């Protein structure tokens, strides 16, 4: 669920086309994990944080690659 949420945040952030929004959203993901680590009774997985950040970056990259593929098909 964390990966799906991070991917969705990346997709929605990519629509804004603003680098400060990219940085803010990524920072908020890290901040949420930091707060979870501080206030949870159990352990917080750093592997889940890394996966969330990778999914976030994939969410940003997906529209870029889609636009690239569509632009190549229109040129042919």
C-alpha positions in Angstrom: 0.0 0.0 0.0 2.9 2.3 0.7 4.3 1.8 -2.8 0.9 2.4 -4.4 0.4 5.6 -2.4 3.9 6.9 -3.3 3.4 6.1 -6.9 0.1 8.0 -6.9 1.8 11.0 -5.2 4.5 10.9 -7.9 1.9 10.8 -10.7 -0.1 13.7 -9.2 3.1 15.7 -8.6 4.3 15.2 -12.1 1.1 17.0 -13.4 2.2 20.1 -11.5 5.5 20.4 -13.4 7.2 22.2 -10.6 10.5 21.2 -9.1 9.7 22.7 -5.7 6.6 20.6 -5.7 8.7 17.5 -6.4 11.0 18.3 -3.6 8.2 19.1 -1.2 6.3 15.9 -1.9 9.5 13.8 -1.5 10.4 15.6 1.7 6.9 15.0 3.1 7.3 11.2 2.3 10.5 11.2 4.3 9.0 13.3 7.1 6.0 10.9 7.4 8.4 8.0 7.8 10.5 9.9 10.4 7.3 10.7 12.4 6.3 7.1 12.1 9.7 6.0 13.5 9.4 8.5 16.4 5.9 7.7 17.5 5.4 4.0 16.6 5.8 1.2 19.1 7.3 -1.1 16.6 10.1 -0.9 14.1 9.9 1.2 10.9 11.4 -0.4 7.9 14.0 1.7 6.0 13.6 -0.7 3.1 9.9 0.5 2.9 11.2 4.1 2.8 13.5 3.3 0.0 10.8 1.5 -1.9 8.4 4.4 -1.4 11.0 6.9 -2.7 11.7 4.7 -5.7 7.9 4.4 -6.4 7.6 8.2 -6.1 10.4 8.7 -8.6 8.8 6.1 -10.9 5.5 8.0 -10.7 7.3 11.2 -11.8 9.1 9.4 -14.6 6.1 7.5 -16.0 4.4 10.6 -17.6 7.8 11.8 -19.0 8.5 8.4 -20.7 4.9 8.3 -21.9 5.2 11.7 -23.5 8.5 10.7 -25.1 7.0 7.5 -26.6 4.0 9.4 -27.9 6.2 12.1 -29.4 8.2 9.5 -31.3 5.0 7.9 -32.7 3.7 11.2 -33.9 7.0 11.9 -35.8 6.8 8.7 -37.8 
